[in-house]
Amino acid sequence: MTDADIAREHRLCHLRGSALDSITNPALRICLANCAELRKKRALSEQTTLDGKRLAAGETE
């Protein structure tokens, strides 16, 4: 997880304070890194899931 990913997650979670505080605080960094990983996994699973009607119609996107 890069510093940019941690800062982005800090903003997305609407946390008070500076994103730099989130980057330098080890406990907060771990928490935000886990949140960012979960967000990425959810986005990936939503992108790859197609329902039966779309598959039958040949829509792959």
C-alpha positions as CSV (number, residue, x, y, z in Angstrom):
1,M,0.0,0.0,0.0
2,T,1.5,3.3,-1.0
3,D,1.3,6.6,0.8
4,A,-1.1,7.9,-2.0
5,D,-3.4,4.9,-1.4
6,I,-3.5,5.7,2.4
7,A,-4.1,9.4,1.7
8,R,-7.0,8.6,-0.7
9,E,-8.6,6.2,1.8
10,H,-8.2,8.9,4.5
11,R,-10.2,11.3,2.2
12,L,-12.8,8.7,1.3
13,C,-13.4,7.8,5.0
14,H,-14.0,11.6,5.7
15,L,-11.5,11.5,8.6
16,R,-10.6,14.7,10.4
17,G,-7.0,15.9,10.4
18,S,-4.2,15.7,7.9
19,A,-3.7,12.7,5.6
20,L,0.0,13.0,6.7
21,D,-1.1,12.0,10.2
22,S,-2.7,8.9,8.7
23,I,0.5,8.1,6.8
24,T,2.8,8.5,9.8
25,N,0.6,6.9,12.5
26,P,1.3,3.1,12.2
27,A,-2.0,2.0,13.7
28,L,-4.1,4.3,11.6
29,R,-2.1,3.4,8.5
30,I,-2.8,-0.3,9.0
31,C,-6.5,0.3,9.5
32,L,-6.7,2.5,6.3
33,A,-4.6,0.0,4.3
34,N,-7.1,-2.8,5.3
35,C,-10.0,-0.5,4.3
36,A,-8.4,0.3,0.9
37,E,-7.7,-3.4,0.2
38,L,-11.4,-4.2,1.0
39,R,-12.6,-1.4,-1.2
40,K,-10.4,-2.7,-4.1
41,K,-11.7,-6.3,-3.6
42,R,-15.3,-5.1,-3.7
43,A,-14.7,-3.1,-6.8
44,L,-13.1,-6.1,-8.5
45,S,-15.9,-8.4,-7.6
46,E,-18.6,-6.0,-8.8
47,Q,-16.8,-5.6,-12.1
48,T,-16.5,-9.3,-12.9
49,T,-20.0,-10.4,-11.8
50,L,-22.5,-10.7,-14.7
51,D,-26.0,-11.9,-14.4
52,G,-27.6,-14.5,-16.7
53,K,-29.5,-12.0,-18.9
54,R,-26.3,-10.2,-19.7
55,L,-24.4,-13.4,-20.5
56,A,-27.2,-14.6,-22.7
57,A,-27.2,-11.3,-24.6
58,G,-23.5,-11.5,-25.1
59,E,-22.7,-8.4,-23.0
60,T,-19.3,-8.8,-21.3
61,E,-18.8,-5.3,-20.0
